[in-house]
Amino acid sequence: MSVHESGEMYLEAILVLSQKNSFVRSVDVGEYLGYSKPSVSRAMGILRRENYIHMDKDGAITLTEEGRQIAEMIYERHTLLSELLIRLGVSEETAAADACKMEHAISDESFQAIKRYAAEQNIG
């Protein structure tokens, strides 16, 4: 299960949007991430070819099982890292921006250690 950082961002965006709306389209993803239509279209094509998403004839995007697993992993990292940074005194805006960078770079070992620590401290 290997996908580039930009792919992870798209998958996470689709997950977040699908929790708010039952119908997610490429234009919604582009607006959410602030990306251009050509960039989103190119990314959707790659994610579809790699079997991370499915797009129906009406343009509705759904995550495949593998795509959902990646999206949920990234979302969990983002949520926990943001909360931890906020608890450490970082502003919400900075915490969210930093968590977005960290969620893609942190190793699973380090994240699991942070997750254990956060559970002990009742964070997240």
N, CA, C and O atoms as CSV, one atom per row, in Angstrom:
chain,resi,resn,atom,element,x,y,z
A,1,MET,N,N,0.855,-1.176,0.000
A,1,MET,CA,C,0.000,0.000,0.000
A,1,MET,C,C,0.898,1.236,0.000
A,1,MET,O,O,1.226,1.766,1.061
A,2,SER,N,N,1.291,1.690,-1.174
A,2,SER,CA,C,2.189,2.829,-1.277
A,2,SER,C,C,1.596,3.873,-2.208
A,2,SER,O,O,1.321,3.601,-3.376
A,3,VAL,N,N,1.404,5.069,-1.673
A,3,VAL,CA,C,0.853,6.158,-2.461
A,3,VAL,C,C,1.618,7.416,-2.064
A,3,VAL,O,O,2.003,7.577,-0.906
A,4,HIS,N,N,1.834,8.298,-3.019
A,4,HIS,CA,C,2.573,9.532,-2.750
A,4,HIS,C,C,1.780,10.470,-1.841
A,4,HIS,O,O,0.569,10.328,-1.675
A,5,GLU,N,N,2.495,11.427,-1.261
A,5,GLU,CA,C,1.877,12.391,-0.341
A,5,GLU,C,C,0.675,13.082,-0.968
A,5,GLU,O,O,-0.358,13.234,-0.316
A,6,SER,N,N,0.792,13.503,-2.222
A,6,SER,CA,C,-0.336,14.197,-2.856
A,6,SER,C,C,-1.532,13.261,-2.991
A,6,SER,O,O,-2.675,13.685,-2.821
A,7,GLY,N,N,-1.273,11.993,-3.297
A,7,GLY,CA,C,-2.354,11.022,-3.381
A,7,GLY,C,C,-3.027,10.829,-2.040
A,7,GLY,O,O,-4.249,10.707,-1.960
A,8,GLU,N,N,-2.217,10.802,-0.970
A,8,GLU,CA,C,-2.774,10.684,0.377
A,8,GLU,C,C,-3.676,11.873,0.694
A,8,GLU,O,O,-4.732,11.719,1.307
A,9,MET,N,N,-3.247,13.063,0.269
A,9,MET,CA,C,-4.053,14.256,0.525
A,9,MET,C,C,-5.399,14.167,-0.197
A,9,MET,O,O,-6.436,14.513,0.369
A,10,TYR,N,N,-5.377,13.705,-1.440
A,10,TYR,CA,C,-6.628,13.553,-2.188
A,10,TYR,C,C,-7.541,12.523,-1.527
A,10,TYR,O,O,-8.742,12.752,-1.386
A,11,LEU,N,N,-6.967,11.385,-1.121
A,11,LEU,CA,C,-7.779,10.348,-0.490
A,11,LEU,C,C,-8.383,10.841,0.818
A,11,LEU,O,O,-9.551,10.579,1.106
A,12,GLU,N,N,-7.590,11.551,1.607
A,12,GLU,CA,C,-8.097,12.110,2.860
A,12,GLU,C,C,-9.223,13.113,2.585
A,12,GLU,O,O,-10.235,13.122,3.287
A,13,ALA,N,N,-9.045,13.944,1.576
A,13,ALA,CA,C,-10.083,14.924,1.215
A,13,ALA,C,C,-11.372,14.228,0.807
A,13,ALA,O,O,-12.457,14.651,1.207
A,14,ILE,N,N,-11.266,13.171,0.021
A,14,ILE,CA,C,-12.462,12.424,-0.397
A,14,ILE,C,C,-13.153,11.831,0.821
A,14,ILE,O,O,-14.381,11.864,0.911
A,15,LEU,N,N,-12.384,11.289,1.759
A,15,LEU,CA,C,-12.964,10.734,2.983
A,15,LEU,C,C,-13.707,11.802,3.768
A,15,LEU,O,O,-14.859,11.602,4.155
A,16,VAL,N,N,-13.059,12.929,4.005
A,16,VAL,CA,C,-13.673,14.015,4.777
A,16,VAL,C,C,-14.939,14.515,4.089
A,16,VAL,O,O,-15.970,14.702,4.735
A,17,LEU,N,N,-14.859,14.730,2.782
A,17,LEU,CA,C,-16.027,15.216,2.041
A,17,LEU,C,C,-17.166,14.194,2.048
A,17,LEU,O,O,-18.337,14.566,2.124
A,18,SER,N,N,-16.821,12.909,1.970
A,18,SER,CA,C,-17.865,11.877,1.948
A,18,SER,C,C,-18.560,11.751,3.299
A,18,SER,O,O,-19.685,11.255,3.372
A,19,GLN,N,N,-17.906,12.193,4.363
A,19,GLN,CA,C,-18.546,12.192,5.682
A,19,GLN,C,C,-19.574,13.320,5.790
A,19,GLN,O,O,-20.495,13.252,6.603
A,20,LYS,N,N,-19.409,14.355,4.964
A,20,LYS,CA,C,-20.318,15.497,4.974
A,20,LYS,C,C,-21.414,15.366,3.925
A,20,LYS,O,O,-22.554,15.767,4.159
A,21,ASN,N,N,-21.067,14.803,2.765
A,21,ASN,CA,C,-22.000,14.687,1.639
A,21,ASN,C,C,-21.964,13.262,1.097
A,21,ASN,O,O,-20.912,12.624,1.078
A,22,SER,N,N,-23.103,12.776,0.665
A,22,SER,CA,C,-23.136,11.423,0.115
A,22,SER,C,C,-22.568,11.383,-1.305
A,22,SER,O,O,-22.202,10.314,-1.792
A,23,PHE,N,N,-22.493,12.531,-1.969
A,23,PHE,CA,C,-22.055,12.605,-3.361
A,23,PHE,C,C,-20.824,13.505,-3.430
A,23,PHE,O,O,-20.931,14.714,-3.222
A,24,VAL,N,N,-19.659,12.932,-3.719
A,24,VAL,CA,C,-18.415,13.702,-3.828
A,24,VAL,C,C,-17.972,13.696,-5.281
A,24,VAL,O,O,-17.886,12.642,-5.910
A,25,ARG,N,N,-17.689,14.898,-5.816
A,25,ARG,CA,C,-17.239,15.029,-7.196
A,25,ARG,C,C,-15.829,15.621,-7.221
A,25,ARG,O,O,-15.347,16.139,-6.214
A,26,SER,N,N,-15.189,15.540,-8.352
A,26,SER,CA,C,-13.849,16.113,-8.509
A,26,SER,C,C,-13.829,17.593,-8.178
A,26,SER,O,O,-12.883,18.073,-7.554
A,27,VAL,N,N,-14.847,18.316,-8.582
A,27,VAL,CA,C,-14.900,19.752,-8.325
A,27,VAL,C,C,-14.931,20.026,-6.821
A,27,VAL,O,O,-14.351,21.007,-6.357
A,28,ASP,N,N,-15.608,19.159,-6.058
A,28,ASP,CA,C,-15.656,19.316,-4.602
A,28,ASP,C,C,-14.265,19.123,-3.995
A,28,ASP,O,O,-13.855,19.865,-3.102
A,29,VAL,N,N,-13.559,18.127,-4.489
A,29,VAL,CA,C,-12.210,17.843,-4.008
A,29,VAL,C,C,-11.291,19.023,-4.327
A,29,VAL,O,O,-10.497,19.445,-3.486
A,30,GLY,N,N,-11.404,19.549,-5.541
A,30,GLY,CA,C,-10.589,20.697,-5.943
A,30,GLY,C,C,-10.844,21.910,-5.077
A,30,GLY,O,O,-9.907,22.594,-4.664
A,31,GLU,N,N,-12.113,22.181,-4.797
A,31,GLU,CA,C,-12.467,23.324,-3.943
A,31,GLU,C,C,-11.946,23.117,-2.525
A,31,GLU,O,O,-11.423,24.047,-1.911
A,32,TYR,N,N,-12.087,21.908,-2.011
A,32,TYR,CA,C,-11.660,21.598,-0.646
A,32,TYR,C,C,-10.146,21.786,-0.489
A,32,TYR,O,O,-9.681,22.344,0.504
A,33,LEU,N,N,-9.394,21.313,-1.476
A,33,LEU,CA,C,-7.934,21.389,-1.401
A,33,LEU,C,C,-7.354,22.680,-1.989
A,33,LEU,O,O,-6.193,23.011,-1.750
A,34,GLY,N,N,-8.167,23.401,-2.756
A,34,GLY,CA,C,-7.681,24.616,-3.397
A,34,GLY,C,C,-6.811,24.332,-4.616
A,34,GLY,O,O,-5.901,25.100,-4.929
A,35,TYR,N,N,-7.092,23.231,-5.298
A,35,TYR,CA,C,-6.309,22.821,-6.472
A,35,TYR,C,C,-7.085,23.108,-7.752
A,35,TYR,O,O,-8.312,23.203,-7.740
A,36,SER,N,N,-6.361,23.242,-8.844
A,36,SER,CA,C,-6.987,23.513,-10.141
A,36,SER,C,C,-7.680,22.266,-10.686
A,36,SER,O,O,-7.366,21.140,-10.301
A,37,LYS,N,N,-8.632,22.499,-11.596
A,37,LYS,CA,C,-9.357,21.387,-12.215
A,37,LYS,C,C,-8.415,20.416,-12.932
A,37,LYS,O,O,-8.562,19.204,-12.773
A,38,PRO,N,N,-7.443,20.918,-13.725
A,38,PRO,CA,C,-6.539,19.972,-14.392
A,38,PRO,C,C,-5.736,19.112,-13.415
A,38,PRO,O,O,-5.528,17.924,-13.663
A,39,SER,N,N,-5.282,19.704,-12.307
A,39,SER,CA,C,-4.527,18.945,-11.308
A,39,SER,C,C,-5.389,17.856,-10.684
A,39,SER,O,O,-4.950,16.719,-10.513
A,40,VAL,N,N,-6.610,18.219,-10.350
A,40,VAL,CA,C,-7.531,17.259,-9.727
A,40,VAL,C,C,-7.874,16.153,-10.718
A,40,VAL,O,O,-7.901,14.977,-10.355
A,41,SER,N,N,-8.134,16.523,-11.950
A,41,SER,CA,C,-8.474,15.533,-12.974
A,41,SER,C,C,-7.335,14.529,-13.170
A,41,SER,O,O,-7.567,13.325,-13.269
A,42,ARG,N,N,-6.120,15.033,-13.224
A,42,ARG,CA,C,-4.942,14.172,-13.383
A,42,ARG,C,C,-4.819,13.228,-12.184
A,42,ARG,O,O,-4.582,12.032,-12.351
A,43,ALA,N,N,-4.981,13.769,-10.986
A,43,ALA,CA,C,-4.864,12.961,-9.767
A,43,ALA,C,C,-5.964,11.900,-9.706
A,43,ALA,O,O,-5.700,10.755,-9.339
A,44,MET,N,N,-7.184,12.271,-10.061
A,44,MET,CA,C,-8.291,11.310,-10.028
A,44,MET,C,C,-8.027,10.155,-10.995
A,44,MET,O,O,-8.341,9.002,-10.700
A,45,GLY,N,N,-7.449,10.477,-12.149
A,45,GLY,CA,C,-7.109,9.435,-13.119
A,45,GLY,C,C,-6.082,8.464,-12.555
A,45,GLY,O,O,-6.204,7.251,-12.731
A,46,ILE,N,N,-5.079,8.993,-11.881
A,46,ILE,CA,C,-4.043,8.148,-11.279
A,46,ILE,C,C,-4.637,7.296,-10.158
A,46,ILE,O,O,-4.389,6.092,-10.089
A,47,LEU,N,N,-5.418,7.924,-9.285
A,47,LEU,CA,C,-6.014,7.188,-8.174
A,47,LEU,C,C,-6.978,6.106,-8.668
A,47,LEU,O,O,-7.082,5.040,-8.062
A,48,ARG,N,N,-7.673,6.381,-9.759
A,48,ARG,CA,C,-8.573,5.390,-10.344
A,48,ARG,C,C,-7.778,4.224,-10.939
A,48,ARG,O,O,-8.127,3.062,-10.732
A,49,ARG,N,N,-6.718,4.537,-11.671
A,49,ARG,CA,C,-5.872,3.485,-12.265
A,49,ARG,C,C,-5.212,2.614,-11.198
A,49,ARG,O,O,-5.033,1.411,-11.387
A,50,GLU,N,N,-4.857,3.234,-10.083
A,50,GLU,CA,C,-4.200,2.498,-8.999
A,50,GLU,C,C,-5.214,1.793,-8.088
A,50,GLU,O,O,-4.835,1.164,-7.100
A,51,ASN,N,N,-6.491,1.901,-8.425
A,51,ASN,CA,C,-7.589,1.255,-7.706
A,51,ASN,C,C,-7.767,1.770,-6.269
A,51,ASN,O,O,-8.071,0.996,-5.361
A,52,TYR,N,N,-7.575,3.079,-6.073
A,52,TYR,CA,C,-7.831,3.703,-4.779
A,52,TYR,C,C,-9.223,4.346,-4.735
A,52,TYR,O,O,-9.801,4.535,-3.665
A,53,ILE,N,N,-9.743,4.676,-5.922
A,53,ILE,CA,C,-11.082,5.269,-6.002
A,53,ILE,C,C,-11.859,4.627,-7.141
A,53,ILE,O,O,-11.302,3.995,-8.038
A,54,HIS,N,N,-13.169,4.817,-7.063
A,54,HIS,CA,C,-14.058,4.444,-8.164
A,54,HIS,C,C,-14.864,5.697,-8.504
A,54,HIS,O,O,-15.309,6.423,-7.615
A,55,MET,N,N,-15.043,5.935,-9.792
A,55,MET,CA,C,-15.837,7.083,-10.222
A,55,MET,C,C,-16.952,6.550,-11.118
A,55,MET,O,O,-16.688,5.897,-12.127
A,56,ASP,N,N,-18.211,6.836,-10.739
A,56,ASP,CA,C,-19.319,6.335,-11.548
A,56,ASP,C,C,-19.601,7.268,-12.724
A,56,ASP,O,O,-18.957,8.307,-12.871
A,57,LYS,N,N,-20.564,6.889,-13.556
A,57,LYS,CA,C,-20.847,7.652,-14.779
A,57,LYS,C,C,-21.329,9.072,-14.497
A,57,LYS,O,O,-21.233,9.942,-15.362
A,58,ASP,N,N,-21.845,9.311,-13.294
A,58,ASP,CA,C,-22.307,10.652,-12.924
A,58,ASP,C,C,-21.211,11.499,-12.289
A,58,ASP,O,O,-21.437,12.653,-11.924
A,59,GLY,N,N,-20.008,10.910,-12.161
A,59,GLY,CA,C,-18.884,11.643,-11.580
A,59,GLY,C,C,-18.759,11.516,-10.077
A,59,GLY,O,O,-17.917,12.182,-9.474
A,60,ALA,N,N,-19.586,10.666,-9.446
A,60,ALA,CA,C,-19.495,10.452,-8.001
A,60,ALA,C,C,-18.254,9.621,-7.700
A,60,ALA,O,O,-18.014,8.585,-8.320
A,61,ILE,N,N,-17.476,10.094,-6.738
A,61,ILE,CA,C,-16.242,9.423,-6.356
A,61,ILE,C,C,-16.465,8.663,-5.058
A,61,ILE,O,O,-16.995,9.209,-4.091
A,62,THR,N,N,-16.059,7.408,-5.046
A,62,THR,CA,C,-16.067,6.616,-3.813
A,62,THR,C,C,-14.692,5.986,-3.644
A,62,THR,O,O,-13.991,5.709,-4.618
A,63,LEU,N,N,-14.328,5.768,-2.403
A,63,LEU,CA,C,-13.049,5.133,-2.103
A,63,LEU,C,C,-13.191,3.624,-2.201
A,63,LEU,O,O,-14.198,3.063,-1.769
A,64,THR,N,N,-12.187,2.963,-2.767
A,64,THR,CA,C,-12.153,1.505,-2.722
A,64,THR,C,C,-11.720,1.120,-1.314
A,64,THR,O,O,-11.376,1.996,-0.520
A,65,GLU,N,N,-11.730,-0.146,-0.992
A,65,GLU,CA,C,-11.315,-0.591,0.344
A,65,GLU,C,C,-9.877,-0.136,0.636
A,65,GLU,O,O,-9.590,0.374,1.719
A,66,GLU,N,N,-8.990,-0.323,-0.326
A,66,GLU,CA,C,-7.597,0.094,-0.131
A,66,GLU,C,C,-7.489,1.617,0.002
A,66,GLU,O,O,-6.740,2.116,0.842
A,67,GLY,N,N,-8.228,2.342,-0.816
A,67,GLY,CA,C,-8.235,3.800,-0.727
A,67,GLY,C,C,-8.765,4.276,0.608
A,67,GLY,O,O,-8.241,5.232,1.180
A,68,ARG,N,N,-9.801,3.621,1.113
A,68,ARG,CA,C,-10.381,3.977,2.412
A,68,ARG,C,C,-9.384,3.718,3.538
A,68,ARG,O,O,-9.267,4.526,4.460
A,69,GLN,N,N,-8.675,2.615,3.473
A,69,GLN,CA,C,-7.686,2.304,4.510
A,69,GLN,C,C,-6.614,3.396,4.591
A,69,GLN,O,O,-6.253,3.838,5.682
A,70,ILE,N,N,-6.114,3.822,3.444
A,70,ILE,CA,C,-5.096,4.871,3.416
A,70,ILE,C,C,-5.679,6.179,3.931
A,70,ILE,O,O,-5.062,6.857,4.754
A,71,ALA,N,N,-6.861,6.532,3.450
A,71,ALA,CA,C,-7.494,7.789,3.857
A,71,ALA,C,C,-7.740,7.819,5.364
A,71,ALA,O,O,-7.491,8.835,6.013
A,72,GLU,N,N,-8.223,6.721,5.918
A,72,GLU,CA,C,-8.498,6.668,7.351
A,72,GLU,C,C,-7.214,6.760,8.168
A,72,GLU,O,O,-7.186,7.391,9.225
A,73,MET,N,N,-6.149,6.126,7.672
A,73,MET,CA,C,-4.858,6.198,8.363
A,73,MET,C,C,-4.350,7.641,8.399
A,73,MET,O,O,-3.912,8.125,9.443
A,74,ILE,N,N,-4.411,8.321,7.259
A,74,ILE,CA,C,-3.935,9.701,7.175
A,74,ILE,C,C,-4.812,10.622,8.024
A,74,ILE,O,O,-4.303,11.506,8.712
A,75,TYR,N,N,-6.118,10.416,7.975
A,75,TYR,CA,C,-7.042,11.241,8.752
A,75,TYR,C,C,-6.799,11.055,10.254
A,75,TYR,O,O,-6.812,12.025,11.013
A,76,GLU,N,N,-6.578,9.816,10.674
A,76,GLU,CA,C,-6.287,9.548,12.088
A,76,GLU,C,C,-5.014,10.271,12.512
A,76,GLU,O,O,-4.964,10.886,13.578
A,77,ARG,N,N,-3.995,10.194,11.676
A,77,ARG,CA,C,-2.744,10.889,11.976
A,77,ARG,C,C,-2.969,12.391,12.087
A,77,ARG,O,O,-2.502,13.029,13.031
A,78,HIS,N,N,-3.683,12.948,11.122
A,78,HIS,CA,C,-3.938,14.387,11.111
A,78,HIS,C,C,-4.680,14.827,12.379
A,78,HIS,O,O,-4.308,15.802,13.033
A,79,THR,N,N,-5.725,14.090,12.701
A,79,THR,CA,C,-6.560,14.437,13.852
A,79,THR,C,C,-5.765,14.368,15.155
A,79,THR,O,O,-5.817,15.294,15.965
A,80,LEU,N,N,-5.036,13.282,15.358
A,80,LEU,CA,C,-4.298,13.108,16.602
A,80,LEU,C,C,-3.142,14.095,16.715
A,80,LEU,O,O,-2.932,14.687,17.774
A,81,LEU,N,N,-2.393,14.273,15.633
A,81,LEU,CA,C,-1.269,15.207,15.670
A,81,LEU,C,C,-1.754,16.637,15.901
A,81,LEU,O,O,-1.131,17.387,16.653
A,82,SER,N,N,-2.854,17.017,15.266
A,82,SER,CA,C,-3.424,18.358,15.483
A,82,SER,C,C,-3.799,18.549,16.947
A,82,SER,O,O,-3.447,19.554,17.565
A,83,GLU,N,N,-4.512,17.579,17.489
A,83,GLU,CA,C,-4.960,17.668,18.881
A,83,GLU,C,C,-3.775,17.746,19.837
A,83,GLU,O,O,-3.787,18.536,20.782
A,84,LEU,N,N,-2.764,16.940,19.596
A,84,LEU,CA,C,-1.572,16.959,20.450
A,84,LEU,C,C,-0.882,18.323,20.404
A,84,LEU,O,O,-0.508,18.867,21.443
A,85,LEU,N,N,-0.718,18.865,19.219
A,85,LEU,CA,C,-0.076,20.175,19.078
A,85,LEU,C,C,-0.891,21.273,19.760
A,85,LEU,O,O,-0.327,22.164,20.395
A,86,ILE,N,N,-2.203,21.208,19.629
A,86,ILE,CA,C,-3.069,22.192,20.291
A,86,ILE,C,C,-2.908,22.082,21.808
A,86,ILE,O,O,-2.820,23.096,22.501
A,87,ARG,N,N,-2.870,20.854,22.319
A,87,ARG,CA,C,-2.684,20.649,23.764
A,87,ARG,C,C,-1.331,21.165,24.241
A,87,ARG,O,O,-1.172,21.527,25.407
A,88,LEU,N,N,-0.355,21.196,23.328
A,88,LEU,CA,C,0.977,21.714,23.669
A,88,LEU,C,C,1.036,23.235,23.585
A,88,LEU,O,O,2.070,23.833,23.882
A,89,GLY,N,N,-0.074,23.869,23.180
A,89,GLY,CA,C,-0.135,25.317,23.148
A,89,GLY,C,C,-0.021,25.947,21.777
A,89,GLY,O,O,0.060,27.170,21.662
A,90,VAL,N,N,-0.015,25.131,20.734
A,90,VAL,CA,C,0.065,25.638,19.368
A,90,VAL,C,C,-1.338,26.085,18.941
A,90,VAL,O,O,-2.327,25.439,19.286
A,91,SER,N,N,-1.421,27.185,18.194
A,91,SER,CA,C,-2.729,27.655,17.724
A,91,SER,C,C,-3.364,26.604,16.814
A,91,SER,O,O,-2.667,25.808,16.184
A,92,GLU,N,N,-4.701,26.616,16.756
A,92,GLU,CA,C,-5.412,25.632,15.932
A,92,GLU,C,C,-4.966,25.681,14.474
A,92,GLU,O,O,-4.757,24.643,13.848
A,93,GLU,N,N,-4.823,26.886,13.941
A,93,GLU,CA,C,-4.439,27.043,12.532
A,93,GLU,C,C,-3.051,26.465,12.267
A,93,GLU,O,O,-2.855,25.730,11.299
A,94,THR,N,N,-2.096,26.797,13.123
A,94,THR,CA,C,-0.731,26.292,12.955
A,94,THR,C,C,-0.691,24.788,13.194
A,94,THR,O,O,-0.009,24.062,12.471
A,95,ALA,N,N,-1.415,24.317,14.200
A,95,ALA,CA,C,-1.446,22.886,14.501
A,95,ALA,C,C,-1.973,22.092,13.304
A,95,ALA,O,O,-1.413,21.055,12.946
A,96,ALA,N,N,-3.045,22.579,12.690
A,96,ALA,CA,C,-3.622,21.884,11.532
A,96,ALA,C,C,-2.649,21.872,10.356
A,96,ALA,O,O,-2.498,20.856,9.679
A,97,ALA,N,N,-1.988,23.010,10.117
A,97,ALA,CA,C,-1.029,23.096,9.005
A,97,ALA,C,C,0.173,22.186,9.248
A,97,ALA,O,O,0.625,21.490,8.339
A,98,ASP,N,N,0.686,22.196,10.478
A,98,ASP,CA,C,1.845,21.352,10.795
A,98,ASP,C,C,1.475,19.871,10.774
A,98,ASP,O,O,2.251,19.044,10.294
A,99,ALA,N,N,0.300,19.535,11.290
A,99,ALA,CA,C,-0.151,18.146,11.289
A,99,ALA,C,C,-0.275,17.632,9.860
A,99,ALA,O,O,0.020,16.469,9.587
A,100,CYS,N,N,-0.710,18.498,8.951
A,100,CYS,CA,C,-0.848,18.115,7.546
A,100,CYS,C,C,0.507,17.725,6.949
A,100,CYS,O,O,0.592,16.798,6.144
A,101,LYS,N,N,1.553,18.429,7.342
A,101,LYS,CA,C,2.900,18.098,6.863
A,101,LYS,C,C,3.411,16.825,7.535
A,101,LYS,O,O,3.979,15.950,6.881
A,102,MET,N,N,3.205,16.735,8.830
A,102,MET,CA,C,3.729,15.618,9.614
A,102,MET,C,C,3.057,14.291,9.266
A,102,MET,O,O,3.717,13.253,9.238
A,103,GLU,N,N,1.765,14.318,9.006
A,103,GLU,CA,C,1.009,13.082,8.785
A,103,GLU,C,C,1.537,12.249,7.635
A,103,GLU,O,O,1.357,11.031,7.613
A,104,HIS,N,N,2.185,12.893,6.683
A,104,HIS,CA,C,2.698,12.182,5.510
A,104,HIS,C,C,4.132,11.692,5.705
A,104,HIS,O,O,4.566,10.755,5.035
A,105,ALA,N,N,4.860,12.319,6.612
A,105,ALA,CA,C,6.279,12.026,6.757
A,105,ALA,C,C,6.609,11.101,7.928
A,105,ALA,O,O,7.638,10.426,7.917
A,106,ILE,N,N,5.749,11.071,8.924
A,106,ILE,CA,C,6.046,10.318,10.137
A,106,ILE,C,C,5.998,8.812,9.875
A,106,ILE,O,O,5.139,8.324,9.141
A,107,SER,N,N,6.932,8.088,10.486
A,107,SER,CA,C,6.939,6.633,10.334
A,107,SER,C,C,5.806,6.023,11.140
A,107,SER,O,O,5.296,6.643,12.073
A,108,ASP,N,N,5.418,4.826,10.786
A,108,ASP,CA,C,4.363,4.147,11.525
A,108,ASP,C,C,4.815,3.899,12.963
A,108,ASP,O,O,4.022,4.027,13.896
A,109,GLU,N,N,6.079,3.549,13.142
A,109,GLU,CA,C,6.603,3.304,14.492
A,109,GLU,C,C,6.467,4.546,15.371
A,109,GLU,O,O,5.993,4.460,16.504
A,110,SER,N,N,6.883,5.695,14.849
A,110,SER,CA,C,6.785,6.934,15.621
A,110,SER,C,C,5.337,7.305,15.887
A,110,SER,O,O,5.001,7.737,16.990
A,111,PHE,N,N,4.475,7.142,14.888
A,111,PHE,CA,C,3.070,7.487,15.098
A,111,PHE,C,C,2.445,6.583,16.151
A,111,PHE,O,O,1.682,7.054,16.994
A,112,GLN,N,N,2.758,5.291,16.113
A,112,GLN,CA,C,2.195,4.376,17.109
A,112,GLN,C,C,2.660,4.753,18.520
A,112,GLN,O,O,1.896,4.626,19.477
A,113,ALA,N,N,3.904,5.215,18.651
A,113,ALA,CA,C,4.408,5.669,19.951
A,113,ALA,C,C,3.647,6.913,20.411
A,113,ALA,O,O,3.276,7.018,21.581
A,114,ILE,N,N,3.414,7.853,19.494
A,114,ILE,CA,C,2.643,9.062,19.818
A,114,ILE,C,C,1.212,8.676,20.188
A,114,ILE,O,O,0.635,9.237,21.120
A,115,LYS,N,N,0.654,7.733,19.468
A,115,LYS,CA,C,-0.709,7.283,19.728
A,115,LYS,C,C,-0.815,6.668,21.135
A,115,LYS,O,O,-1.778,6.927,21.857
A,116,ARG,N,N,0.174,5.858,21.516
A,116,ARG,CA,C,0.178,5.263,22.862
A,116,ARG,C,C,0.282,6.361,23.927
A,116,ARG,O,O,-0.437,6.338,24.927
A,117,TYR,N,N,1.178,7.311,23.701
A,117,TYR,CA,C,1.359,8.429,24.631
A,117,TYR,C,C,0.062,9.231,24.752
A,117,TYR,O,O,-0.363,9.576,25.855
A,118,ALA,N,N,-0.548,9.519,23.628
A,118,ALA,CA,C,-1.788,10.303,23.632
A,118,ALA,C,C,-2.889,9.558,24.399
A,118,ALA,O,O,-3.667,10.181,25.121
A,119,ALA,N,N,-2.956,8.241,24.248
A,119,ALA,CA,C,-3.960,7.447,24.966
A,119,ALA,C,C,-3.713,7.522,26.478
A,119,ALA,O,O,-4.653,7.648,27.262
A,120,GLU,N,N,-2.451,7.443,26.873
A,120,GLU,CA,C,-2.100,7.544,28.296
A,120,GLU,C,C,-2.471,8.907,28.869
A,120,GLU,O,O,-2.820,9.019,30.044
A,121,GLN,N,N,-2.394,9.930,28.045
A,121,GLN,CA,C,-2.680,11.294,28.466
A,121,GLN,C,C,-4.119,11.725,28.196
A,121,GLN,O,O,-4.491,12.872,28.445
A,122,ASN,N,N,-4.932,10.784,27.681
A,122,ASN,CA,C,-6.331,11.079,27.310
A,122,ASN,C,C,-6.423,12.204,26.290
A,122,ASN,O,O,-7.248,13.109,26.416
A,123,ILE,N,N,-5.562,12.136,25.274
A,123,ILE,CA,C,-5.568,13.104,24.180
A,123,ILE,C,C,-6.155,12.413,22.961
A,123,ILE,O,O,-5.800,11.278,22.645
A,124,GLY,N,N,-7.052,13.106,22.285
A,124,GLY,CA,C,-7.612,12.556,21.051
A,124,GLY,C,C,-8.745,11.722,21.353
A,124,GLY,O,O,-9.360,11.163,20.445
